[in-house]
């Protein structure tokens, strides 16, 4: 096997995967009908991720801002949903969290007309125009979720061995 083939078969590390996710979401903008969504570079601390999205009208008037935080290991990689029913392609990451997982924190939601706490409809959903890119993003998040789950399981085993 050549060096190029070996490199192609290499599985990306957690750090490389999360860096790709962060770089591809940083200042990513998506326009649909009357709104423009802007995603900011995710804050990633180990397997904890925070994604912030600002929404404004196409004329630039602020509409809302949401921040969602959670553990990637709590995402069930088999149930990341892509809905391709429209010209927008939402990738909903927290549609099905693993049993006994911590729900994603949706407390930081500001609507520019009123402030809302624990807004239940704010989900970790990212919108794309390209189904190809949405699938690539889904695979990256699923890969990161699996690696984080393995990392967490390994950490739990080590803690149990200590006691």
Backbone as JSON, one array per atom type, in Angstrom:
{
  "sequence": "XXXXXXXXXXXXXXXXXXXXXXXXXXXXXXXXXXXXXXXXXXXXXXXXXXXXXXXXXXXXXXXXXXXXXXXXXXXXXXXXXXXXXXXXXXXXXXXXXXXXXXXXXXXXXXXXXXXXXXXXXXXXXXXXXXXXXXXXXXXXXXXXXXXXXXXXXXXXXXXXXXX",
  "N": [[0.86, -1.17, 0.0], [0.57, 2.19, -0.86], [1.96, 5.29, 0.46], [0.16, 7.39, 0.11], [-2.29, 6.0, -0.15], [-2.42, 4.8, 2.36], [-2.63, 7.08, 3.97], [-5.1, 8.0, 3.08], [-6.81, 6.03, 4.05], [-6.66, 6.45, 6.73], [-8.16, 7.14, 9.84], [-9.67, 10.11, 10.86], [-8.5, 11.99, 13.69], [-10.0, 12.85, 16.88], [-9.42, 15.5, 17.53], [-8.69, 16.58, 15.01], [-11.11, 16.24, 13.64], [-12.89, 17.84, 15.15], [-11.68, 20.29, 14.77], [-12.09, 20.62, 12.02], [-14.92, 20.8, 12.01], [-15.25, 23.17, 13.53], [-13.86, 25.06, 11.93], [-15.41, 24.99, 9.61], [-17.85, 25.93, 10.45], [-17.38, 28.44, 11.38], [-18.32, 31.71, 11.1], [-20.16, 30.94, 9.18], [-22.76, 31.46, 6.91], [-26.22, 31.5, 6.19], [-28.93, 31.96, 4.13], [-32.44, 32.22, 3.96], [-35.59, 32.58, 2.63], [-36.88, 35.1, 4.39], [-34.94, 35.42, 6.31], [-31.59, 35.54, 7.64], [-29.09, 33.42, 8.71], [-26.38, 33.31, 10.92], [-23.61, 31.56, 11.88], [-21.38, 31.17, 14.55], [-17.9, 30.57, 15.3], [-17.65, 27.47, 16.8], [-17.39, 26.88, 20.32], [-15.2, 24.75, 21.68], [-14.5, 22.44, 24.08], [-12.75, 19.91, 24.92], [-14.95, 17.34, 24.7], [-17.17, 18.84, 24.89], [-19.38, 21.03, 23.37], [-20.24, 24.24, 22.17], [-22.52, 25.97, 20.33], [-23.26, 28.9, 18.64], [-25.77, 30.85, 17.22], [-26.86, 33.5, 15.24], [-29.71, 35.24, 14.19], [-31.07, 37.24, 11.66], [-33.05, 39.64, 9.83], [-33.18, 39.77, 6.23], [-32.64, 42.36, 5.57], [-30.98, 43.13, 7.54], [-31.88, 43.61, 10.13], [-31.8, 42.73, 13.51], [-32.98, 39.57, 14.76], [-32.98, 37.17, 16.45], [-30.89, 35.4, 18.82], [-29.21, 32.44, 19.54], [-27.79, 30.08, 21.78], [-26.41, 26.97, 22.16], [-25.42, 24.33, 24.17], [-23.67, 21.31, 24.74], [-22.7, 17.85, 25.37], [-20.8, 16.07, 23.08], [-20.66, 13.33, 23.25], [-23.15, 12.62, 24.13], [-24.8, 12.66, 21.98], [-26.6, 10.6, 19.83], [-25.1, 8.97, 17.36], [-26.33, 7.53, 15.34], [-28.76, 8.66, 14.95], [-28.72, 11.25, 13.92], [-30.35, 13.7, 12.25], [-31.16, 14.42, 8.89], [-33.11, 16.45, 7.0], [-34.36, 16.56, 3.94], [-36.42, 17.95, 2.62], [-36.9, 20.4, 1.53], [-35.61, 23.45, 0.09], [-33.8, 24.08, 1.91], [-31.52, 22.43, 4.05], [-31.75, 21.01, 6.94], [-29.65, 19.94, 9.59], [-30.18, 18.16, 12.25], [-28.88, 17.77, 15.29], [-29.36, 17.02, 17.94], [-31.64, 15.5, 18.02], [-32.24, 12.93, 18.88], [-31.11, 12.03, 21.82], [-28.8, 10.02, 23.66], [-29.91, 7.45, 25.93], [-30.3, 8.36, 29.32], [-28.7, 10.61, 29.07], [-27.43, 13.99, 29.27], [-29.57, 16.65, 28.64], [-29.2, 19.01, 25.97], [-28.11, 22.27, 26.74], [-30.23, 24.9, 26.58], [-30.54, 27.42, 27.56], [-29.58, 29.91, 26.95], [-31.05, 31.95, 25.14], [-31.98, 34.54, 23.22], [-34.46, 36.6, 22.21], [-34.93, 39.33, 20.19], [-37.07, 40.86, 20.76], [-38.14, 40.02, 23.11], [-37.03, 38.39, 26.13], [-36.34, 35.0, 26.64], [-36.36, 32.21, 28.75], [-35.02, 28.91, 29.0], [-35.95, 28.01, 26.46], [-37.68, 25.76, 24.68], [-37.76, 25.04, 21.97], [-35.38, 25.66, 20.79], [-32.95, 24.1, 19.17], [-30.11, 22.02, 18.5], [-29.6, 22.61, 15.64], [-28.44, 22.87, 12.39], [-28.34, 24.65, 9.41], [-28.1, 24.0, 5.92], [-27.36, 24.59, 2.42], [-26.45, 22.73, 0.66], [-26.81, 19.35, 0.08], [-24.77, 17.5, -0.08], [-22.71, 18.71, 1.44], [-24.06, 18.88, 3.88], [-24.34, 16.16, 4.5], [-21.65, 15.51, 4.78], [-20.96, 17.09, 6.99], [-22.65, 15.91, 8.88], [-21.5, 13.33, 9.01], [-19.02, 13.99, 10.13], [-19.74, 15.03, 12.66], [-21.01, 12.77, 13.72], [-18.84, 11.01, 13.8], [-17.18, 12.37, 15.64], [-18.88, 12.24, 17.87], [-18.93, 9.47, 18.36], [-16.19, 9.01, 18.93], [-15.92, 10.61, 21.22], [-17.68, 9.29, 22.94], [-16.34, 6.85, 23.21], [-14.02, 7.78, 24.45], [-15.09, 8.74, 26.84], [-16.1, 6.36, 27.93], [-13.75, 4.94, 28.3], [-12.5, 6.55, 30.17], [-14.29, 6.25, 32.32], [-13.93, 3.52, 32.88], [-11.28, 3.52, 33.79], [-11.56, 5.1, 36.08], [-13.16, 3.42, 37.63], [-11.41, 1.31, 38.04], [-9.66, 2.4, 39.82], [-10.96, 2.32, 42.21]],
  "CA": [[0.0, 0.0, 0.0], [1.37, 3.41, -0.94], [1.79, 6.26, 1.54], [-1.07, 8.14, -0.18], [-3.41, 5.13, 0.18], [-2.44, 4.66, 3.83], [-3.14, 8.35, 4.51], [-6.52, 8.07, 2.72], [-7.53, 5.09, 4.91], [-6.48, 6.88, 8.11], [-9.35, 7.72, 10.46], [-9.29, 11.39, 11.49], [-8.53, 12.05, 15.15], [-11.05, 13.71, 17.44], [-8.97, 16.9, 17.42], [-8.8, 16.98, 13.6], [-12.53, 16.29, 13.3], [-13.48, 19.02, 15.78], [-11.12, 21.46, 14.1], [-12.82, 20.74, 10.75], [-16.26, 21.3, 12.34], [-15.12, 24.57, 13.94], [-13.48, 25.89, 10.79], [-16.48, 25.06, 8.63], [-18.99, 26.68, 10.98], [-16.98, 29.81, 11.71], [-18.91, 32.74, 10.24], [-20.98, 30.34, 8.13], [-24.02, 32.17, 6.78], [-27.24, 30.79, 5.44], [-30.11, 32.78, 3.94], [-33.63, 31.49, 3.51], [-36.78, 33.43, 2.61], [-36.7, 36.44, 4.94], [-33.97, 35.43, 7.39], [-30.2, 35.16, 7.44], [-28.52, 32.79, 9.89], [-24.92, 33.37, 10.99], [-23.07, 30.69, 12.92], [-20.07, 31.61, 15.02], [-16.99, 29.45, 15.54], [-18.05, 26.77, 18.02], [-16.47, 26.78, 21.44], [-15.02, 23.32, 21.91], [-13.66, 22.13, 25.24], [-12.82, 18.45, 24.97], [-16.12, 16.86, 23.96], [-18.27, 19.77, 25.12], [-19.44, 21.97, 22.26], [-21.23, 25.32, 22.24], [-22.74, 26.58, 19.01], [-24.04, 30.13, 18.72], [-26.36, 31.26, 15.95], [-27.59, 34.78, 15.24], [-30.65, 35.34, 13.08], [-31.51, 38.6, 11.35], [-33.78, 39.74, 8.58], [-32.27, 40.0, 5.1], [-32.26, 43.78, 5.57], [-29.99, 43.33, 8.6], [-32.49, 43.87, 11.43], [-31.64, 41.55, 14.38], [-34.18, 38.83, 15.1], [-32.71, 36.45, 17.69], [-29.59, 34.75, 18.96], [-29.32, 31.28, 20.42], [-26.54, 29.38, 22.12], [-26.74, 25.63, 22.6], [-24.22, 23.65, 24.67], [-23.87, 19.92, 25.14], [-21.6, 16.91, 25.2], [-20.91, 15.3, 21.84], [-20.86, 11.91, 23.59], [-24.58, 12.4, 24.39], [-25.5, 12.57, 20.7], [-26.64, 9.26, 19.26], [-24.67, 9.2, 15.98], [-27.22, 6.86, 14.39], [-30.01, 9.4, 14.82], [-28.56, 12.63, 13.48], [-31.38, 13.78, 11.22], [-31.09, 15.36, 7.79], [-34.42, 16.52, 6.35], [-34.12, 17.16, 2.64], [-37.73, 18.17, 2.02], [-37.03, 21.79, 1.08], [-34.35, 23.96, -0.45], [-32.86, 24.13, 3.04], [-31.24, 21.1, 4.56], [-31.38, 21.08, 8.36], [-29.0, 18.81, 10.24], [-30.57, 18.28, 13.66], [-27.92, 16.91, 15.98], [-29.81, 16.53, 19.24], [-33.0, 14.99, 17.89], [-32.33, 11.77, 19.77], [-29.96, 11.89, 22.69], [-28.71, 8.69, 24.27], [-30.62, 7.25, 27.19], [-29.6, 8.86, 30.51], [-27.76, 11.68, 28.74], [-27.8, 15.32, 29.72], [-30.12, 17.43, 27.53], [-28.41, 20.17, 25.59], [-28.51, 23.47, 27.46], [-30.81, 25.91, 25.69], [-30.94, 28.55, 28.39], [-29.15, 31.19, 26.4], [-31.81, 32.28, 23.95], [-32.44, 35.94, 23.32], [-35.23, 37.12, 21.1], [-34.7, 40.76, 20.32], [-38.28, 41.53, 21.21], [-38.36, 39.6, 24.5], [-36.07, 37.39, 26.56], [-37.0, 33.75, 26.97], [-35.47, 31.24, 29.41], [-35.33, 27.5, 28.72], [-36.77, 27.96, 25.26], [-37.59, 24.35, 24.32], [-37.66, 24.82, 20.54], [-34.03, 25.91, 20.3], [-32.26, 22.82, 19.07], [-28.81, 22.07, 17.86], [-29.9, 22.39, 14.22], [-27.61, 23.72, 11.53], [-28.95, 24.63, 8.09], [-27.19, 24.03, 4.78], [-27.97, 24.59, 1.1], [-25.91, 21.6, -0.07], [-27.0, 18.05, 0.71], [-23.44, 16.9, 0.0], [-22.01, 19.26, 2.6], [-24.82, 18.48, 5.08], [-23.95, 14.78, 4.81], [-20.26, 15.53, 5.25], [-21.01, 17.63, 8.34], [-23.27, 14.87, 9.7], [-20.5, 12.27, 9.25], [-17.99, 14.52, 11.04], [-20.31, 15.09, 14.01], [-21.21, 11.38, 14.17], [-17.5, 10.49, 14.11], [-16.77, 13.01, 16.9], [-19.74, 11.7, 18.94], [-18.44, 8.11, 18.66], [-14.89, 9.11, 19.6], [-16.15, 11.15, 22.56], [-18.29, 8.22, 23.74], [-15.26, 5.92, 23.53], [-13.15, 8.47, 25.4], [-15.81, 8.78, 28.11], [-16.16, 4.99, 28.45], [-12.39, 4.61, 28.75], [-12.29, 7.32, 31.41], [-15.1, 5.61, 33.37], [-13.28, 2.26, 33.26], [-10.08, 3.85, 34.58], [-12.01, 5.56, 37.4], [-13.63, 2.24, 38.36], [-10.24, 0.52, 38.41], [-9.02, 3.06, 40.96], [-11.72, 2.07, 43.44]],
  "C": [[0.9, 1.24, 0.0], [1.08, 4.32, 0.25], [0.48, 7.03, 1.36], [-2.31, 7.31, 0.17], [-3.54, 4.94, 1.69], [-3.03, 5.9, 4.46], [-4.64, 8.46, 4.27], [-7.36, 7.17, 3.63], [-7.45, 5.45, 6.39], [-7.78, 7.51, 8.63], [-8.94, 9.02, 11.14], [-9.41, 11.32, 13.01], [-9.69, 12.94, 15.59], [-10.67, 15.18, 17.25], [-9.1, 17.4, 15.98], [-10.26, 17.14, 13.18], [-13.17, 17.55, 13.87], [-12.94, 20.31, 15.17], [-11.83, 21.69, 12.76], [-14.21, 21.31, 10.99], [-16.19, 22.79, 12.67], [-14.81, 25.47, 12.76], [-14.61, 26.03, 9.77], [-17.74, 25.74, 9.14], [-18.65, 28.14, 11.25], [-17.48, 30.79, 10.66], [-19.68, 32.18, 9.05], [-22.33, 31.06, 8.1], [-24.95, 31.41, 5.86], [-28.45, 31.69, 5.33], [-31.27, 31.95, 3.43], [-34.85, 32.4, 3.69], [-36.45, 34.82, 3.18], [-35.62, 36.53, 6.0], [-32.57, 35.03, 6.92], [-29.68, 34.61, 8.76], [-27.0, 32.93, 9.8], [-24.5, 32.5, 12.16], [-21.69, 31.2, 13.29], [-19.21, 30.38, 15.29], [-17.39, 28.77, 16.85], [-16.96, 26.83, 19.08], [-16.39, 25.31, 21.78], [-14.04, 23.14, 23.05], [-13.74, 20.63, 25.45], [-13.97, 18.0, 24.11], [-17.35, 17.72, 24.21], [-18.23, 20.81, 24.0], [-20.54, 23.0, 22.52], [-21.31, 25.95, 20.86], [-23.67, 27.77, 19.19], [-24.5, 30.51, 17.32], [-27.1, 32.58, 16.14], [-28.49, 34.78, 14.02], [-31.04, 36.8, 12.91], [-32.29, 38.58, 10.06], [-32.77, 40.0, 7.46], [-31.85, 41.46, 5.0], [-31.29, 44.11, 6.7], [-30.55, 43.61, 9.97], [-32.38, 42.6, 12.29], [-32.97, 40.89, 14.7], [-33.98, 38.06, 16.4], [-31.3, 35.89, 17.68], [-29.78, 33.58, 19.9], [-27.96, 30.65, 20.61], [-26.94, 28.04, 22.72], [-25.44, 24.93, 22.98], [-24.56, 22.22, 25.06], [-22.63, 19.09, 24.92], [-21.82, 16.11, 23.92], [-21.17, 13.83, 22.13], [-22.33, 11.6, 23.88], [-25.4, 12.3, 23.1], [-25.47, 11.12, 20.23], [-26.29, 9.41, 17.78], [-25.57, 8.54, 14.94], [-28.52, 7.63, 14.15], [-29.81, 10.89, 14.57], [-29.44, 12.76, 12.23], [-31.03, 14.83, 10.17], [-32.44, 15.31, 7.1], [-34.24, 17.27, 5.04], [-35.43, 17.45, 1.91], [-37.88, 19.55, 1.39], [-35.7, 22.2, 0.45], [-33.33, 24.17, 0.66], [-32.7, 22.72, 3.57], [-30.82, 21.22, 6.02], [-30.72, 19.79, 8.83], [-29.29, 18.98, 11.72], [-29.77, 17.26, 14.45], [-28.46, 16.32, 17.28], [-31.25, 16.02, 19.17], [-33.22, 13.8, 18.82], [-31.04, 11.69, 20.56], [-29.97, 10.49, 23.29], [-29.48, 8.65, 25.57], [-29.72, 7.7, 28.35], [-28.56, 9.94, 30.19], [-28.31, 13.02, 29.24], [-28.38, 16.1, 28.53], [-29.2, 18.61, 27.21], [-28.98, 21.41, 26.25], [-28.97, 24.53, 26.47], [-31.17, 27.18, 26.45], [-30.57, 29.89, 27.79], [-29.85, 31.44, 25.07], [-32.33, 33.69, 24.13], [-33.21, 36.28, 22.06], [-35.17, 38.63, 21.25], [-35.94, 41.53, 20.73], [-38.62, 41.17, 22.65], [-37.33, 38.55, 24.85], [-36.82, 36.16, 27.03], [-35.98, 32.83, 27.63], [-35.95, 29.83, 29.09], [-36.27, 27.35, 27.53], [-36.63, 26.57, 24.63], [-37.38, 24.1, 22.83], [-36.27, 25.12, 19.98], [-33.3, 24.59, 20.33], [-30.91, 23.03, 18.42], [-29.02, 21.68, 16.39], [-29.09, 23.38, 13.41], [-28.15, 23.55, 10.11], [-27.9, 24.75, 6.99], [-28.0, 24.12, 3.48], [-27.58, 23.33, 0.34], [-26.12, 20.31, 0.7], [-25.65, 17.34, 0.88], [-22.7, 17.39, 1.23], [-22.73, 18.9, 3.9], [-24.45, 17.06, 5.49], [-22.53, 14.71, 5.34], [-20.19, 16.03, 6.7], [-21.59, 16.58, 9.31], [-22.25, 13.76, 10.02], [-19.43, 12.74, 10.23], [-18.52, 14.55, 12.48], [-20.53, 13.67, 14.56], [-19.87, 10.75, 14.57], [-17.02, 11.06, 15.45], [-17.58, 12.46, 18.06], [-19.27, 10.3, 19.35], [-17.11, 8.16, 19.41], [-15.03, 9.65, 21.02], [-16.77, 10.09, 23.47], [-17.23, 7.19, 24.14], [-14.33, 6.5, 24.6], [-13.79, 8.48, 26.79], [-15.87, 7.39, 28.75], [-14.8, 4.57, 28.99], [-12.08, 5.3, 30.07], [-13.05, 6.69, 32.58], [-14.46, 4.31, 33.84], [-12.07, 2.52, 34.14], [-10.46, 4.3, 35.98], [-12.47, 4.37, 38.25], [-12.46, 1.39, 38.84], [-9.53, 1.1, 39.63], [-9.71, 2.71, 42.28], [-12.06, 0.65, 43.63]]
}
